[in-house]
């Protein structure tokens, strides 16, 4: 853990930056103390350390560590951790159990990235395949490309024998029918307004050898327009890994993340010396200063650096995320940022 003096110095510097930004844009947010904004900053931890979005990331974290213990590589561990959640058909946000698009079909997005070699693979708008994270890895390892989408991605998956599954589960089909019956008549082109609720699994790993890995998988915005792709499979938006610095991942409304290359920006702030949690906070504040919606963005971030320090932040009340290491696995509450001063937060405390 950092010494008291070093932690205090870090918080004083963060307070100075926050106050400066508040003066520059007084209509958008009030300055808050660094102690209030950041909660408890996690100290360095020796790998493995794995962090993921939402409570459903906890079993994925544990599967990631299990894969490492059984001799798998860091890339294997991230893939297997995410596959666990993709396999859960009761999860409405990840995998084929997710909320379908406005035409009643689930379209999946995923990406994977490895610190060593700075490689990445991505797929989007994939229909009927159980594990888009594995397809993304195959794109990275066997093609000259980073991203395949739609028909091309599905043809690629078929050629490599990936597991298929339902285009939509029975339960989600019934929910979609109900949603459709309650919507106004379609606009020109058949578009219907999308539903607001969706989540994403982003998972970041600091492996025992000090290398960094990450992955992201989602069924996307519920009842989205067919072909819509959010931030999750976009390198630098939903996920970014830099082996020299750290890694970051996102969840929330992808359109509000991808317009700012947010995960890349978080990593760049860590490169400048920010603690991962401070970097997440600063990026949210920067986006809120520029965006007409202010803090009404529904965006959340996780981050980890090469020292094993980790953190998270989100708009509003924040969000729950999961973190695990060799001696613990738990769900934590992130910092929450609004246009008004926020109350004390738990930071990195066991639940």
C-alpha positions in Angstrom: 0.0 0.0 0.0 1.2 3.6 -0.6 2.5 5.5 2.4 0.2 8.0 4.0 2.3 11.0 2.8 2.4 9.7 -0.8 -1.3 9.1 -0.8 -2.0 12.5 0.6 0.2 14.1 -2.0 -1.6 12.2 -4.7 -5.0 13.4 -3.4 -3.8 17.0 -3.2 -2.6 16.9 -6.8 -5.9 15.4 -7.9 -7.8 18.1 -5.9 -5.8 20.8 -7.7 -6.7 19.4 -11.1 -10.3 19.0 -10.2 -10.6 22.5 -8.9 -8.9 23.9 -12.0 -11.4 22.1 -14.3 -14.3 23.3 -12.2 -13.3 26.9 -12.7 -13.0 26.4 -16.4 -16.6 25.0 -16.6 -18.6 26.1 -13.6 -21.9 25.3 -15.2 -21.2 21.6 -15.6 -20.0 20.5 -12.2 -18.9 21.6 -8.7 -15.4 20.8 -7.5 -15.3 18.1 -4.9 -12.6 17.1 -2.6 -10.2 14.4 -3.7 -10.9 12.4 -0.6 -14.6 12.5 -1.4 -14.2 11.9 -5.2 -11.7 9.1 -5.1 -12.5 7.2 -1.9 -9.7 4.8 -1.0 -7.1 4.4 -3.7 -5.9 0.8 -4.1 -2.2 0.2 -3.5 0.1 -1.9 -5.7 -0.6 -5.7 -5.8 1.4 -8.4 -7.4 -0.4 -10.3 -10.2 -2.6 -12.0 -10.8 -5.2 -9.3 -10.4 -8.4 -9.3 -12.5 -11.1 -6.7 -12.6 -14.4 -6.7 -14.5 -17.6 -4.8 -14.8 -20.8 -5.6 -12.8 -21.4 -8.3 -10.2 -21.8 -10.9 -12.9 -18.1 -10.4 -13.6 -17.2 -12.1 -10.3 -17.6 -15.6 -11.6 -15.7 -14.7 -14.7 -12.9 -13.3 -12.6 -12.7 -16.5 -10.7 -12.7 -18.6 -13.9 -9.9 -16.4 -15.2 -7.8 -17.1 -12.1 -8.7 -20.8 -12.3 -7.4 -21.0 -15.9 -4.1 -19.4 -14.8 -3.7 -21.9 -12.0 -4.3 -24.7 -14.4 -1.5 -23.5 -16.6 -3.3 -21.4 -19.1 -1.8 -18.3 -20.6 -3.1 -14.8 -19.8 -4.9 -14.7 -23.1 -6.5 -18.1 -22.3 -7.5 -16.8 -18.9 -9.3 -13.8 -20.3 -11.0 -15.8 -23.0 -12.2 -18.5 -20.6 -13.4 -16.0 -18.0 -15.5 -14.1 -20.6 -16.8 -17.4 -22.1 -18.3 -18.3 -18.7 -20.6 -15.3 -18.8 -21.3 -15.7 -22.5 -22.6 -19.2 -21.7 -25.1 -17.9 -19.2 -28.4 -17.7 -21.1 -30.0 -16.0 -18.1 -27.8 -13.0 -18.5 -29.7 -10.3 -20.5 -26.5 -8.3 -21.4 -23.9 -10.8 -22.6 -24.1 -13.7 -25.0 -27.1 -15.3 -26.7 -29.3 -14.7 -23.6 -29.1 -11.0 -24.3 -31.8 -8.6 -25.2 -32.4 -8.7 -29.0 -32.4 -5.9 -31.5 -35.5 -4.2 -32.7 -36.2 -7.0 -35.1 -36.1 -9.7 -32.4 -32.6 -11.1 -33.1 -29.6 -11.0 -30.8 -26.5 -9.4 -32.4 -23.3 -9.9 -30.4 -20.1 -7.8 -30.2 -16.7 -8.6 -28.6 -13.0 -7.8 -28.7 -9.9 -9.1 -27.1 -6.5 -7.5 -26.7 -3.1 -8.6 -25.5 -0.4 -6.4 -24.0 2.5 -8.5 -25.4 2.8 -7.6 -29.1 0.0 -5.1 -28.8 -2.4 -7.3 -30.7 -6.2 -7.1 -30.9 -9.1 -8.9 -32.5 -12.8 -7.9 -32.7 -16.2 -9.0 -34.1 -19.5 -7.2 -34.3 -23.1 -7.8 -35.2 -22.6 -11.6 -34.9 -25.8 -13.7 -34.9 -26.3 -17.2 -33.6 -22.8 -17.9 -32.2 -22.3 -18.6 -28.5 -18.8 -17.2 -28.0 -18.0 -14.0 -29.9 -14.9 -13.5 -27.6 -13.4 -16.7 -29.1 -14.2 -15.6 -32.6 -12.5 -12.3 -31.9 -9.4 -14.1 -30.6 -9.3 -16.2 -33.8 -9.5 -13.1 -35.9 -6.5 -11.7 -34.0 -4.4 -14.9 -34.3 -5.2 -16.1 -37.8 -5.9 -13.0 -40.0 -4.2 -9.8 -40.9 -7.2 -7.9 -39.7 -8.4 -6.5 -36.3 -12.2 -6.5 -36.9 -14.8 -8.5 -38.8 -18.5 -7.7 -38.8 -21.8 -9.1 -39.7 -21.9 -11.6 -42.5 -18.2 -11.7 -42.9 -17.7 -12.4 -39.2 -20.3 -15.2 -39.3 -18.8 -16.8 -42.4 -15.4 -16.7 -40.6 -16.9 -18.3 -37.5 -18.6 -21.0 -39.6 -15.4 -21.8 -41.4 -13.6 -22.3 -38.1 -16.3 -24.4 -36.5 -17.4 -22.2 -33.7 -20.4 -23.3 -31.6 -23.8 -22.1 -32.7 -26.8 -21.3 -30.5 -30.3 -19.7 -30.7 -30.8 -16.4 -32.5 -32.9 -15.4 -29.4 -34.0 -17.3 -26.3 -37.7 -18.1 -25.8 -37.8 -15.7 -22.8 -36.3 -12.8 -24.7 -38.5 -13.4 -27.7 -41.6 -13.1 -25.5 -40.2 -9.9 -23.9 -39.4 -8.5 -27.3 -43.0 -9.2 -28.6 -44.4 -7.4 -25.6 -42.0 -4.4 -26.1 -42.9 -4.2 -29.8 -46.6 -4.2 -29.1 -46.1 -1.2 -26.7 -44.1 0.9 -29.2 -45.4 3.7 -31.4 -45.6 2.9 -35.1 -42.2 2.5 -36.8 -40.7 5.6 -38.3 -39.5 5.8 -41.9 -37.1 2.9 -42.5 -38.8 0.7 -39.9 -36.9 2.1 -36.9 -38.3 1.8 -33.4 -37.0 3.6 -30.3 -34.5 1.5 -28.5 -34.8 0.4 -24.8 -32.5 2.1 -22.4 -31.2 -0.9 -20.4 -28.0 -2.9 -21.2 -24.7 -3.8 -19.7 -21.4 -5.1 -20.9 -18.7 -7.5 -19.5 -15.3 -5.8 -19.7 -12.5 -7.8 -18.1 -8.9 -6.8 -17.5 -6.0 -9.0 -16.2 -2.6 -8.3 -14.8 -1.0 -11.7 -15.2 1.6 -13.1 -12.8 4.4 -12.4 -15.3 3.5 -8.7 -15.4 1.8 -8.7 -18.8 -1.7 -7.2 -19.3 -4.7 -8.6 -21.2 -8.3 -7.6 -21.7 -11.5 -8.6 -23.3 -15.0 -7.2 -23.8 -18.3 -8.9 -24.7 -21.9 -7.7 -25.0 -25.3 -8.2 -26.7 -25.5 -4.4 -26.9 -28.2 -1.9 -26.5 -31.5 -3.6 -26.0 -33.9 -3.3 -29.0 -31.2 -1.4 -30.9 -31.5 -0.9 -34.7 -30.2 -3.9 -36.6 -26.5 -3.4 -37.3 -25.9 -1.0 -34.5 -22.4 -1.4 -33.0 -21.4 0.3 -29.8 -18.1 0.9 -28.1 -17.5 -2.7 -26.8 -15.7 -4.2 -29.9 -14.0 -0.9 -30.8 -10.3 -0.9 -29.7 -9.7 2.3 -27.8 -13.3 2.9 -26.9 -14.7 -0.1 -25.1 -11.3 -1.6 -24.3 -7.6 -0.7 -24.5 -4.5 -2.4 -23.3 -1.0 -1.0 -23.3 1.6 -3.3 -21.8 3.8 -0.4 -20.8 1.1 1.3 -18.7 -2.2 -0.4 -18.0 -5.6 -1.3 -19.3 -9.1 0.1 -19.2 -12.6 -1.0 -20.2 -16.1 0.5 -20.4 -19.7 -0.3 -19.9 -22.8 1.8 -20.4 -24.2 3.7 -23.4 -21.5 3.0 -26.0 -22.3 6.1 -28.1 -21.3 8.2 -25.2 -18.0 6.3 -24.8 -16.9 5.9 -28.4 -17.2 9.5 -29.4 -14.3 10.3 -26.9 -12.1 7.2 -27.3 -12.5 6.9 -23.5 -10.6 3.7 -22.7 -7.6 4.9 -24.6 -7.7 8.2 -22.9 -7.8 6.5 -19.4 -4.7 4.6 -20.3 -2.9 7.8 -21.5 -3.7 9.5 -18.2 -2.3 6.5 -16.3 0.8 7.0 -18.5 1.1 10.5 -17.1 1.1 9.1 -13.6 -2.6 9.1 -12.6 -3.8 6.3 -10.3 -6.3 4.1 -12.3 -9.3 5.4 -10.3 -8.2 9.0 -10.8 -7.8 8.4 -14.5 -11.4 7.1 -14.7 -12.7 10.1 -12.8 -10.8 12.6 -14.9 -12.1 11.1 -18.2 -15.7 11.2 -17.0 -15.3 14.8 -16.0 -13.6 15.7 -19.3 -16.4 14.1 -21.3 -19.1 15.8 -19.2 -17.4 19.2 -19.8 -17.7 18.7 -23.6 -20.9 16.8 -23.9 -24.3 18.6 -24.1 -25.7 16.0 -21.7 -23.3 16.9 -19.0 -23.1 14.0 -16.5 -26.3 12.4 -17.8 -24.3 9.9 -19.8 -24.7 6.4 -18.3 -21.0 5.6 -18.7 -18.8 3.6 -16.4 -15.1 2.6 -16.5 -12.7 0.2 -14.9 -8.9 0.4 -15.1 -5.7 -1.4 -13.8 -2.0 -0.5 -14.1 1.2 -2.5 -14.3 1.6 -2.1 -10.5 -1.6 -3.9 -9.8 -3.4 -0.8 -8.7 -7.0 -0.7 -9.9 -10.1 1.5 -9.8 -13.5 2.4 -11.3 -15.8 5.3 -11.7 -19.2 6.0 -13.3 -21.8 8.7 -13.8 -24.7 9.1 -11.4 -24.4 6.8 -8.4 -21.6 4.8 -10.1 -21.8 1.0 -10.6 -20.7 -2.3 -9.1 -17.6 -4.0 -10.4 -15.8 -7.2 -9.4 -12.1 -7.6 -8.5 -10.1 -10.7 -7.6 -6.6 -11.7 -6.8 -4.9 -14.8 -5.4 -6.3 -14.1 -1.9 -9.7 -12.5 -2.5 -12.7 -12.2 -4.8 -15.3 -9.6 -4.2 -17.8 -7.0 -5.6 -17.1 -3.3 -5.0 -18.9 0.0 -5.5 -17.3 2.5 -7.8 -17.1 6.2 -7.4 -20.2 8.1 -8.7 -20.0 11.5 -10.4 -22.9 13.9 -10.8 -23.3 17.6 -11.5 -23.7 18.2 -7.7 -21.2 17.4 -5.0 -21.1 13.7 -4.3 -21.1 12.0 -0.9 -18.5 9.7 0.5 -17.9 6.5 -1.4 -16.6 3.1 -0.5 -13.6 3.0 -3.0 -11.8 -0.3 -2.8 -13.4 -1.9 0.2 -14.6 -5.5 0.6 -18.3 -6.2 0.3 
